[in-house]
Amino acid sequence: MENIAIVIVAAGSSSRMNTAKQLLPLGDTTLLGNAVAQAKNSDAEDVFIVLGANSEKIRLQQELYEAVFVENKDWKQGIGSSIAAGIKYVAENGNFEGILLMLGDQPLIDSSYLNRIIAEFRKDSSKIVATKYPKSNGVPAIFPNKYFSQLLLLKGDTGAKSLLNSKKSSVLALDAGIKIMDVDTPEEYREFCKRYRE
């Protein structure tokens, strides 16, 4: 059975939200707390959270006390640097055949979908298993360890899209339907709460 780590990227400053998006209320938890709960309820072995902006405030969140935090001091350089920081820490502190990258701001991504990705990966651990978006492949996505060295080189705001959409990569893309929605603005947050949390 392949050992799999989940890395939740939650290092951004939430500039469009005008507040720490990670700490927005969601039911009896927060946006990030929900992502961590779904990850911990999945079939992955370990869960890591990459923090940057607002990290001191986020670390005080009670339901995250048992989480393993990875600090990205270069978070201002974009999500690529946060992914690279997470991959570096996990690769140096464990022996994993795959790392599943997910974001902290996709509240409909649940443990059942994460398990679907993990199950596909365990059928063929040589392939990247990604999530299908209208115009490209994206995260959540699980990367075999042969791609770790390329993930360590990521910079800027494009994240892992270059790998997920390269013809040189072997990628299986799953359809997650409406689960791909994210929350970037106050309007999107209000709409989400109205539609899904009544």
N, C-alpha and C positions, 0 to 999 in steps of 0.2 A: 504494500500500500504506500503510495507516494505521500511524503510529508509536504504539507502545503501551509504557507503563511499568508495571512491577509494583511496588506498594508493599506490603511485608510489615510488618504491625503487630505489634510485639513489645516493647511498652513497659511492660507490666503488671508488678506485683510478685510475681505467682504466690502470693498469700496462702494459698490452699487447698493449695498444694503444699509450703509451708514451705521452699522452696529456689528458686534461679533456674531456673524451668522451661525457659527457653530453652537451658540448658546441659546438660539431661538427656541421658545417652548414648543414642544410637540407631544401632546398627550400628557403623560406624567413624567416625561423626560425632555430631552432637547434634540435638536437636529443631529448633532454629533453623537449624543447618547443613544439615539435610535440606531444609527449606523453601527456603532460598537456592539449593541445588543444583537443585531442581526448577524454580524460577523461572528460573534461568540457562540451563537446558536447554530452556526453552520458546521460542516464537516471538516473545516480547516483545523490545524493543530494549534496555531498561535495567531494572535492579533496584535498589530503594531499601529500606532497613530503618529503620523508626522505632523508636528506643530511648528508654527513660526510666529505670525502675528497673534497677539493676545494669548500667548502660550501660558503665561502665569495665571491669568484669569481662568482659562480652560482647565488647567491642572487641578483647580480647586473643586471642580464639578464632582460631586460625591460618587456618582455611578461609574466614574472613570478611574477611581482609585486603584483598581487592580490592572489597569491597562499598562502596556509598555509604551512609553513615549519616546519618540525620536525627535530631537530638536534640529531644525534646519535654520541655521543662523543666516543663510543666504536666501531666505524665502522671497525677498523682494525681486530676485532674479527670475521668478516665475515658477510654474508648476513643475517644469522639467527638473529644476534643481531639487525640489521637494521629493520627487520620485527617486532621483539619484541618491539622495540622503537616506531614504527609507530602504532602498535596495542594498546600499552599502552596509547599513547597520544589520539588516537581517542576514545578509550573506556572511558577515563576520561573526555573528552570534548564533548561528544554527546551521543545520544541514537540511536544506529544503530542495525538493525536486521542482517546485513551482511556487511562484509568488502571485497572489491574486491582488491586483490593484483595484481599489474602489474609492469613491469620493465621499466626503462627509455631508454632501448637500443633495443627495438623491433619496428622498424619504420613502419612495415606493419600492426601492430595492430591498428585498427581504431575504431571509435565510433560505427559503425554498429556491429562489432564483440563483443565489450563490451556490447552492448544492447542485443545481443543474449544470452550472459551469464546471464545478469540480468533478462531477460525474463524467462529463464529456472529456475532460482532461485526463482522467484516469483510464479512459478507453484508449487514448493515444497521447502519451505525455511528451511526444515530440512536437506537437502543434500548440500554437497560441490559441486559446479559446477566448473570443472577444464578444462584445455586444454590438448588434447591428443598429446603426442610426440611419436616418433617411439618406444622407449623402456620404457616409463613411463608417468605418468601424471605430468603436471607442471602448471605454471602460463602463462597468467592471470587465476586467479581462485578466486571464491567468497566463503567465509567461513561464515556459520551461527554463531551467537553470542555464541552458546554453545561450539564452538571450540576456542574462544578467549583465554581462560585460558591456553590452550595447546600451542597456538602461542606465548604467553608471555614467554614461557620457551625455545624458540628456541635459539640455539647458533651455532657457526661455519659456514662453507661454504655450508652446504647442504640445507639451507633454509627450505621451508615447504614441501619438498619432502617426508619426513617421514609420514606426515599426509595425503598427497595427494595419497600416494601409500600403505597405511596401510589397511589391511583387516578389521580392526576395524572401519574404516571410511566409511561413506556412500557417494560415489563419483559418479557423472555423468560427464563423460569426453566428450568434444566436439572436433570435428575435425576442426582445423583452417587452414589446408592446408599450403601453403607457408608463411602464416602470422606469423608463429612461428620463422622465421629466426631472429637472433640477430646480432649485430655488435660488435665484440670484438677486432678485429685487424685492422691495416691500410689497409691490403689487402681486408678484408671483407667490409670495408667502401667504398673503391674505387670501388669494384665490385657492391655494392649496388647502388652507385651513377650512375655508368655506365648503369646498367640494368634497374633501376626504375625511374631515375630522368633525363633522356635525354630530 
